[in-house]
Amino acid sequence: MLRISASVLALLIALLMPMTIGAGVGGAIAAVADSAAPSFELVTFTGEAYSKDSLKGHPTLLVFWAPWCKVCQRELPLMGRFYRQDKPAQLQVISIGFADTRTNVEAFVKARPSDFVFPTAYDEDRWVAQAFKITATPTFVLVDARGQIVLVHRGGGLLQNMQFREFLSTLKG
């Protein structure tokens, strides 16, 4: 009886895991690498407009995050440092706060000006996250200059991801 209960519990966890928004790799499959980025439109807190069309010709890292996400709270300062010190000139970074209220996202950004040195937008009603099939925070989506998704990285550690590092080396070389 215990063995069946454990199996049923494991099955329930496996089925429910993709429905949650949380840190780590356990979320549902996000945007698929080697596919075209979906159509989207965003306006940053400073009024800059971004869309699928505006990204063409510009390799771009989209950073999906939420203020309450502990992994995001650790990763965003690292992304700010990367942006200031190591980012190749050709790479755009756009931060997209979602899965919380606009007020919370804006307050989080304003309280951390040294971390948010890149354009930051709020994803109203999660339209952009849904277009990219993002269900976990943080999720990093790397889009090449042709508008193709080349990497989807869920959770922390993007800066150590070998595929990300290899992509960066193509921009520097």
C-alpha positions in Angstrom: 0.0 0.0 0.0 2.8 2.4 0.8 4.5 1.7 -2.5 1.3 2.6 -4.4 0.8 5.7 -2.4 4.3 6.9 -3.1 3.9 6.2 -6.8 0.6 8.1 -6.9 2.2 11.0 -5.0 5.1 11.1 -7.4 2.7 11.1 -10.3 0.7 14.0 -8.8 3.9 16.0 -8.2 5.0 15.4 -11.8 1.6 16.5 -13.1 1.3 19.6 -10.9 4.9 20.9 -11.2 4.4 22.5 -14.6 1.5 24.5 -13.3 3.5 26.4 -10.8 5.7 29.4 -11.2 8.9 29.0 -9.2 12.6 28.9 -9.4 14.4 26.1 -10.9 14.2 23.8 -13.9 11.0 22.0 -12.8 8.6 24.3 -14.7 6.8 23.5 -17.9 8.7 23.6 -21.1 9.2 27.3 -22.1 10.0 28.6 -25.6 11.8 26.1 -27.7 15.4 26.7 -28.8 15.9 26.8 -32.5 12.4 28.3 -33.1 11.4 31.8 -34.1 10.7 34.1 -31.2 6.9 34.8 -30.9 5.4 38.2 -31.6 5.3 40.5 -28.6 5.4 44.2 -27.6 6.7 45.7 -24.5 7.3 49.3 -23.2 9.9 49.8 -20.6 9.5 51.9 -17.5 11.5 54.7 -19.3 9.3 54.5 -22.4 11.4 52.5 -24.8 9.3 50.2 -27.0 10.5 46.7 -27.9 8.9 44.1 -30.2 9.9 41.0 -32.1 10.5 43.2 -35.1 12.7 45.7 -33.2 14.9 42.9 -32.0 15.9 41.7 -35.5 19.5 42.4 -36.2 20.2 42.6 -32.4 21.1 39.5 -30.4 19.0 39.9 -27.2 18.8 38.3 -23.8 15.3 38.5 -22.3 15.3 38.1 -18.5 11.9 37.0 -17.1 11.7 37.5 -13.3 9.5 38.3 -10.3 10.3 40.4 -7.2 9.3 37.6 -4.8 11.6 35.0 -6.5 14.6 34.3 -4.3 16.7 33.0 -7.2 15.9 36.2 -9.1 17.0 38.3 -6.1 20.4 36.5 -6.3 20.7 36.5 -10.1 19.7 40.1 -11.0 22.7 41.7 -9.3 24.9 39.3 -11.2 23.2 40.3 -14.4 23.7 44.0 -13.6 27.4 43.3 -13.1 27.6 41.3 -16.3 25.8 44.1 -18.2 28.2 46.8 -16.9 31.5 44.8 -17.2 31.3 41.8 -19.5 28.4 42.2 -22.0 29.4 42.3 -25.6 28.4 45.6 -27.2 26.1 43.8 -29.7 24.0 42.1 -27.0 20.9 43.7 -25.7 19.5 42.8 -22.4 15.8 43.4 -21.6 14.5 42.7 -18.1 10.8 41.6 -17.9 9.1 41.7 -14.5 6.0 39.5 -14.4 3.9 37.3 -12.0 3.4 40.2 -9.6 1.7 43.6 -9.6 3.2 46.5 -11.5 3.5 48.4 -8.2 5.7 45.6 -6.7 7.8 45.3 -9.9 8.4 49.0 -10.1 9.2 49.3 -6.4 11.7 46.5 -6.7 13.4 48.0 -9.7 13.6 51.5 -8.1 15.1 50.1 -4.9 17.9 48.5 -6.9 19.2 51.0 -9.4 22.7 49.4 -9.5 21.1 46.1 -10.5 18.7 47.4 -13.1 21.1 49.0 -15.5 19.4 47.5 -18.5 15.9 48.3 -19.9 13.2 46.9 -17.7 9.5 46.4 -18.6 6.4 45.1 -16.8 4.6 42.3 -18.6 1.0 43.4 -18.1 -1.3 40.3 -17.7 1.7 38.0 -18.5 1.1 38.4 -22.3 4.8 38.2 -23.2 5.5 35.4 -20.7 2.6 33.4 -22.2 3.8 34.1 -25.8 7.2 32.6 -24.8 5.6 29.9 -22.7 7.4 31.1 -19.6 6.2 29.4 -16.4 9.2 29.7 -14.1 11.2 32.5 -12.6 13.9 33.4 -13.5 13.9 32.3 -17.1 16.4 33.6 -19.6 15.6 33.5 -23.3 18.5 34.3 -25.7 17.4 35.4 -29.2 19.9 35.7 -32.0 20.1 38.6 -34.6 17.7 36.6 -36.9 15.0 36.4 -34.3 15.6 32.8 -33.5 15.6 31.5 -29.9 19.0 29.9 -29.4 18.8 29.2 -25.6 16.2 28.9 -22.9 17.7 28.8 -19.4 15.5 28.3 -16.4 16.7 29.1 -12.9 20.1 30.5 -11.7 23.5 30.1 -13.2 23.0 31.5 -16.7 26.4 33.2 -16.7 28.0 29.7 -16.2 25.9 28.1 -18.9 28.3 26.8 -21.6 25.9 27.4 -24.5 25.5 31.0 -23.3 29.3 31.5 -23.0 29.8 30.0 -26.5 27.2 32.4 -27.9 28.9 35.3 -26.2 32.2 34.3 -27.7 30.7 34.5 -31.2 29.8 38.1 -30.5 33.2 39.1 -29.2 35.1 37.4 -32.0 
